Amino acid sequence: MAVLSRYLKLYIVAGANNLKSLVVYKVDFIVGLVSMFLNNAMRFLILLFIFRLVDQIKGWSFDQMLFLYGFSTMVTGLWHCFFINVISLPYYVRTGGFDRFLLRPVNLLFQLTIDSLDEDGWGELLLGMILVLTAYSRLELPAAKLILLIPAVLSGTAVLIAVSLMLSSLSFVSVGGVPIMGLLVKMFEFTKYPVDIFGNALKIVLSTVIPLGFATFYPGMMFLTENVALYLPLVLLFSAGYFIFSYFIWNYSLKFYVSSGS
């Protein structure tokens, strides 16, 4: 309990320092927030345009796609706000910045996470909430299911963190891991659409190899189907198990870390 309290205090201090920087650069904060909101809104307009031409995409209606798109935006927004710095690991390794984490008696992953919090993600998170609530109303989904939104979003975020950890671990072996991180961010776009609209090969990849389907699609099915008893334990168990596994891989990969000497 004492350890948890200590880390909570550290996180609060890091968050406070981040807020202080926002006070100094208010315009940058507002511009970043609005830019992220508009960036995701413009991507959503593409989906809107497609449904101006067709009524359904492989059996998925606009409102169902709207819900999944919004849910995905919420999950990636939460990841963006608090955990995006995980994909900056190649930069820390290449520049020697990771060495300073090794000198502190604090969990390495925790240090990496709080070293830079990205406030731009709040715009993404806000848009996601708006889209989800709009779709929820249009689909006339049961109000009682709304309580599942919290564990669903948290489990989805855990999967994104786990995937980020798995791929960032390669930086301890190969210093030039930046292209892989860029590919990861691009692959996050797949989370905004139903897994079953893709080909069989991609379905398998998104459900097993790089399980981004468990970040948004399968949690979203708790709301879009009546199979809550199936999807809720499946999603929670998978996200917890995959996160633990990826953290183990990350810790194991640390053994291969060699300082760049920069």
Residue pairs with C-beta under 8 A, 6 or more apart in sequence:
7 106
7 107
7 110
10 106
10 110
10 114
11 114
14 114
14 115
14 117
15 114
15 117
18 117
18 119
22 29
22 119
29 119
32 119
32 120
32 123
33 119
33 120
33 122
33 123
34 123
35 120
35 123
36 80
36 120
36 121
36 122
36 123
36 124
37 123
37 124
37 126
37 127
38 123
40 73
40 123
40 124
40 127
40 128
41 127
43 192
44 69
44 127
44 131
47 65
47 66
47 69
50 57
51 57
51 62
51 65
55 61
55 62
57 65
57 197
58 194
58 196
58 197
60 194
60 197
63 135
63 138
63 139
64 135
64 139
64 194
64 224
65 193
65 194
66 131
66 134
66 135
66 138
67 131
67 132
67 135
67 136
67 139
67 220
67 223
67 224
68 192
68 193
68 194
68 216
68 217
68 220
68 224
69 131
69 192
69 193
70 127
70 128
70 129
70 130
70 131
70 132
70 133
70 134
70 135
71 128
71 132
71 152
71 153
71 156
71 216
71 219
71 220
71 223
72 128
72 191
72 192
72 215
72 216
72 220
73 124
73 125
73 127
73 128
73 131
73 192
74 125
74 128
74 129
74 132
74 153
75 128
75 153
75 156
75 157
75 160
75 191
75 215
75 216
75 219
76 121
76 124
76 128
76 160
76 188
76 191
77 121
77 122
77 123
77 124
77 125
77 126
77 127
77 128
78 121
78 125
78 153
78 157
79 121
79 157
79 160
79 161
79 164
80 118
80 120
80 121
80 124
80 125
81 117
81 118
81 119
81 121
81 122
81 125
82 113
82 117
82 121
83 113
83 157
83 160
83 161
83 164
84 116
84 118
84 121
85 112
85 113
85 114
85 115
85 116
85 117
85 118
86 109
86 112
86 113
86 161
86 164
86 165
86 168
87 164
87 167
87 168
87 181
87 184
87 185
88 112
88 116
88 181
89 98
89 112
89 168
89 171
89 177
90 168
90 171
90 175
90 176
90 177
90 178
90 180
90 181
91 97
91 178
92 98
92 101
92 112
93 171
93 172
93 175
93 177
93 257
93 260
94 171
94 175
94 176
94 178
94 260
94 262
95 260
95 262
96 259
96 260
96 261
96 262
98 257
98 259
99 259
101 108
101 111
101 112
101 115
102 108
104 111
108 254
109 165
109 247
109 250
132 149
136 146
136 223
139 224
141 223
141 224
145 222
145 223
145 228
148 222
148 223
148 228
148 232
149 223
151 232
151 236
152 219
152 220
152 222
152 223
152 235
153 219
155 214
155 219
155 235
155 236
155 238
155 239
155 240
156 214
156 215
156 216
156 219
156 235
156 239
157 215
158 239
158 240
158 242
158 243
159 211
159 212
159 214
159 215
159 238
159 239
159 242
159 243
160 188
160 191
160 212
160 215
161 243
161 246
162 239
162 242
162 243
162 245
162 246
162 247
163 184
163 210
163 211
163 212
163 215
163 246
164 184
165 243
165 246
165 247
165 249
165 250
166 246
166 249
166 250
167 177
167 180
167 181
167 184
168 177
168 181
168 250
169 246
169 249
169 250
169 252
169 253
170 177
170 180
170 253
171 177
172 253
172 254
172 255
172 256
172 257
173 253
173 256
175 260
187 210
187 212
188 212
190 198
190 202
190 206
190 212
191 212
191 213
191 215
191 216
191 217
192 216
194 217
195 203
195 206
195 207
195 213
195 217
195 218
196 203
198 206
203 213
206 212
206 213
206 217
207 213
207 214
211 238
211 242
214 235
214 238
214 239
214 242
218 231
218 234
218 235
218 238
219 231
219 235
221 227
221 231
222 228
222 231
222 232
222 235
225 231
